[in-house]
Amino acid sequence: MRVIIIGGGTGGMCLAHGLKRAGVDVVVYERYGSRRDGLYGYRVGIDPTGNRALKECLPPELFDTFVATCARGPRYFNVLTESMHATASIPLRDDSDEVNSERSVSRSTLRQVLFTGMEDVIHFGKEYTHYTQHENGTVTAHFSDGTSDNGNVLIAADGTRSAVREQLLPHAQIKDAGITSIATKTPLTPETRALLTDEMLSGINLLFATKGLIGMVHVMEFKWDAAGNPKNPADAKLLDSWSGLQFDNTRDYINLSIWSSHDHFPENIIEQRGSELIATALEITRNWHPNLRRIFELADPEAAFPLRISTSVPVEPWKTTNITLLGDAIHTMTPGQGVGANTALRDAALLCRELVAADRGEKSVLTALSDYEAVMLPYGFARVADSLNNNGTSGDDPLYSRSTGRLALFGARTYFSLTSKIPAMRRKFLDDLYTYRGAEDLA
Ligand SMILES: Cc1cc2nc3c(=O)[nH]c(=O)nc-3n(C[C@H](O)[C@H](O)[C@H](O)COP(=O)(O)OP(=O)(O)OC[C@H]3O[C@@H](n4cnc5c(N)ncnc54)[C@H](O)[C@@H]3O)c2cc1C
């Protein structure tokens, strides 16, 4: 069996590792020209679901490298006002378990981990355009440079704007979630560190602000210093032997993002870049604590970007062929629950098991893909719905309504304040959080 994967992102590369390890013939085509390209600098939270999938698919030493290259894990879930008043500060569980824990990883670093050891599998600078299915059960992928490749199975791992999905499921819809976001990255220095409290420095920080604005602060501290040398000699051996560090220039940083419904931003926000975009962030947050605004002022203008958040409309099961989809290509979701990448990884591990079974002749390719789709579609679109209903990542959220916004803000802050203070509520909050972020897919 020969498997062609379109897209060398989170899900596609995890699947490629799993198939390669199992001895399945696999090839990945990625449109970016090299392993350094693309804007991948910000944080992604990898939860037990994601850890488990990576552990299952990556070679053991590469999984260890993934763990070693994560930033220090979050210790608190903090909720704050725009004045940096702590509404809630909920200690998270110990993160020493390599699978059952929440990790913070930089996208660019995770990408470099996933490219490691895959030089013979991934082809960069190959933009997929369309496919042709043949009566003998094979499929041809075509590329914009006029070349093509044949395989038995084609996997769409090409993200939200998937060209494979457009051809296979032309009725599947990607929808604007009604949310605009500005994401910034500020180097972590003694000056910027002093702007945040200790809890904020070591936590996930959600800011419920007045005027229908939400913010998020993550502090990313890695095991290497500004010169790229290991901070702790014990890490030197592992990091020295990891070729990915030559390509990854990630350094400690603060990731400050804000989001709200579109009407809170200038009409041309998506065209804004650099200092113009930072100025917009400062204008929108003019009633925020001076320390938070200072973080915007010190942000790297080149790394700031605006984003329109998308979601997807559930798709009814279709007649299975030798082409299937994973991750954002089928179930793009808002970042409301922070599980898009984790769900892409879950898909990758599940699909890998099915394809390996087909390769070993335990089931036919079509049965394997149909079994995958039957499991993936329900949990994937359940995650899409949950994500849309959480943390104000839908433009319809009451937080953004002129009539109910204040009441909704009061309700959110009160809920988190009580959760932080009442042990039974805190326990339930943590149980729900950890079940959602990992235990559910074991069932
Ligand atoms: C602001 C924000 C914050 C987020 N935070 C989190 C978080 O904390 N935790 C979490 O789990 N998820 C998070 N997510 C979601 C997560 O980033 C995505 O769900 C995840 O990256 C999807 O992985 P994927 O492999 O499906 O697609 P991607 O990682 O997007 O990979 C798709 C790949 O396909 C390539 N490609 C596209 N078209 C073509 C083509 N025609 N030919 C060849 N190659 C092509 C692209 O270049 C890319 O490399 C967040 C998303 C956003 C927007």
PDBQT file of the ligand as one rigid body, heavy atoms in Angstrom, charges set to zero:
ROOT
HETATM    1  C1  LIG A 501      -5.350  31.278  17.374  1.00  0.00    +0.000 C 
HETATM    2  C2  LIG A 501      -5.365  29.776  17.398  1.00  0.00    +0.000 A 
HETATM    3  C3  LIG A 501      -4.930  29.110  18.554  1.00  0.00    +0.000 A 
HETATM    4  C4  LIG A 501      -4.947  27.701  18.604  1.00  0.00    +0.000 A 
HETATM    5  N1  LIG A 501      -4.552  27.070  19.750  1.00  0.00    +0.000 NA
HETATM    6  C5  LIG A 501      -4.639  25.713  19.828  1.00  0.00    +0.000 A 
HETATM    7  C6  LIG A 501      -4.292  25.017  21.036  1.00  0.00    +0.000 A 
HETATM    8  O1  LIG A 501      -3.861  25.606  22.042  1.00  0.00    +0.000 OA
HETATM    9  N2  LIG A 501      -4.428  23.651  21.061  1.00  0.00    +0.000 N 
HETATM   10  C7  LIG A 501      -4.885  22.965  19.980  1.00  0.00    +0.000 A 
HETATM   11  O2  LIG A 501      -5.033  21.741  20.060  1.00  0.00    +0.000 OA
HETATM   12  N3  LIG A 501      -5.199  23.608  18.811  1.00  0.00    +0.000 NA
HETATM   13  C8  LIG A 501      -5.091  24.947  18.714  1.00  0.00    +0.000 A 
HETATM   14  N4  LIG A 501      -5.423  25.576  17.543  1.00  0.00    +0.000 N 
HETATM   15  C9  LIG A 501      -5.845  24.775  16.366  1.00  0.00    +0.000 C 
HETATM   16  C10 LIG A 501      -4.670  24.142  15.627  1.00  0.00    +0.000 C 
HETATM   17  O3  LIG A 501      -3.710  25.102  15.264  1.00  0.00    +0.000 OA
HETATM   18  C11 LIG A 501      -5.161  23.433  14.363  1.00  0.00    +0.000 C 
HETATM   19  O4  LIG A 501      -6.356  22.762  14.623  1.00  0.00    +0.000 OA
HETATM   20  C12 LIG A 501      -4.130  22.410  13.881  1.00  0.00    +0.000 C 
HETATM   21  O5  LIG A 501      -2.936  23.056  13.476  1.00  0.00    +0.000 OA
HETATM   22  C13 LIG A 501      -4.681  21.603  12.694  1.00  0.00    +0.000 C 
HETATM   23  O6  LIG A 501      -3.691  20.700  12.239  1.00  0.00    +0.000 OA
HETATM   24  P1  LIG A 501      -3.778  20.136  10.765  1.00  0.00    +0.000 P 
HETATM   25  O7  LIG A 501      -2.654  19.174  10.640  1.00  0.00    +0.000 OA
HETATM   26  O8  LIG A 501      -5.156  19.688  10.463  1.00  0.00    +0.000 OA
HETATM   27  O9  LIG A 501      -3.529  21.396   9.830  1.00  0.00    +0.000 OA
HETATM   28  P2  LIG A 501      -2.281  22.366   9.759  1.00  0.00    +0.000 P 
HETATM   29  O10 LIG A 501      -1.397  22.226  10.937  1.00  0.00    +0.000 OA
HETATM   30  O11 LIG A 501      -2.845  23.713   9.427  1.00  0.00    +0.000 OA
HETATM   31  O12 LIG A 501      -1.442  21.827   8.513  1.00  0.00    +0.000 OA
HETATM   32  C14 LIG A 501      -1.889  21.918   7.186  1.00  0.00    +0.000 C 
HETATM   33  C15 LIG A 501      -0.654  21.850   6.296  1.00  0.00    +0.000 C 
HETATM   34  O13 LIG A 501      -1.071  21.677   4.958  1.00  0.00    +0.000 OA
HETATM   35  C16 LIG A 501      -0.287  22.502   4.113  1.00  0.00    +0.000 C 
HETATM   36  N5  LIG A 501      -1.063  22.755   2.895  1.00  0.00    +0.000 N 
HETATM   37  C17 LIG A 501      -2.216  23.460   2.793  1.00  0.00    +0.000 A 
HETATM   38  N6  LIG A 501      -2.650  23.468   1.529  1.00  0.00    +0.000 NA
HETATM   39  C18 LIG A 501      -1.753  22.730   0.812  1.00  0.00    +0.000 A 
HETATM   40  C19 LIG A 501      -1.663  22.372  -0.563  1.00  0.00    +0.000 A 
HETATM   41  N7  LIG A 501      -2.559  22.766  -1.474  1.00  0.00    +0.000 N 
HETATM   42  N8  LIG A 501      -0.619  21.582  -0.943  1.00  0.00    +0.000 NA
HETATM   43  C20 LIG A 501       0.323  21.164  -0.055  1.00  0.00    +0.000 A 
HETATM   44  N9  LIG A 501       0.287  21.503   1.247  1.00  0.00    +0.000 NA
HETATM   45  C21 LIG A 501      -0.748  22.261   1.683  1.00  0.00    +0.000 A 
HETATM   46  C22 LIG A 501      -0.034  23.742   4.967  1.00  0.00    +0.000 C 
HETATM   47  O14 LIG A 501       1.068  24.504   4.525  1.00  0.00    +0.000 OA
HETATM   48  C23 LIG A 501       0.196  23.126   6.346  1.00  0.00    +0.000 C 
HETATM   49  O15 LIG A 501       1.552  22.810   6.580  1.00  0.00    +0.000 OA
HETATM   50  C24 LIG A 501      -5.410  26.972  17.469  1.00  0.00    +0.000 A 
HETATM   51  C25 LIG A 501      -5.811  27.627  16.313  1.00  0.00    +0.000 A 
HETATM   52  C26 LIG A 501      -5.805  29.022  16.270  1.00  0.00    +0.000 A 
HETATM   53  C27 LIG A 501      -6.280  29.716  15.033  1.00  0.00    +0.000 C 
ENDROOT
TORSDOF 0
